Amino acid sequence: MLKRTLIGLLRSHEQTGDRAKDPKLKSHFYKLAKDKAWDEVISTLKKMQGYKVLHEVQSVGEIVLEKRTALGRTMDITISVIGVNPMQSAVDIYSASRGSLGDLGSNYRVILDLYRTLDKKLAAFKVS
């Protein structure tokens, strides 16, 4: 956690992906078709406190959220739902803070919070 805070002094964004060095930032896979995964993800995000859905494009699989921090900064979060094959989908997240300087690791913590919530909702479909 200290490492993330130190990295956050300089960097004001964080993202997940297949090749992420941090295991917590690896893409999450679910045994669901892309359309079903999309429906589950969007319904879960709309119910989450503190997040505002700004834009959603189902054909591309992209959802844009906004979150205000306790200090008044605004975070822009993009969630991508990707169809890996007909019966498997992946979810990736990109989070960036507006403003100068770093985020003190808040983007990292937001990504972990979103993944925790999605994994709880889609626990039956999670691929290890």
NORVEN-V736522 format. One record per helix or strand of 3 or more residues. SS is the DSSP state (@ for helix, = for strand). FROM is the first residue (numbers start at 0). TO is the last residue. If there is no record, write none. Layout:
ss->SS from->FROM to->TO
ss->SS from->FROM to->TO
//
This chain:
ss->@ from->1 to->7
ss->= from->12 to->14
ss->@ from->22 to->24
ss->= from->27 to->29
ss->@ from->33 to->46
ss->= from->50 to->56
ss->= from->61 to->67
ss->= from->73 to->84
ss->= from->87 to->96
ss->@ from->105 to->120
ss->@ from->122 to->124
//
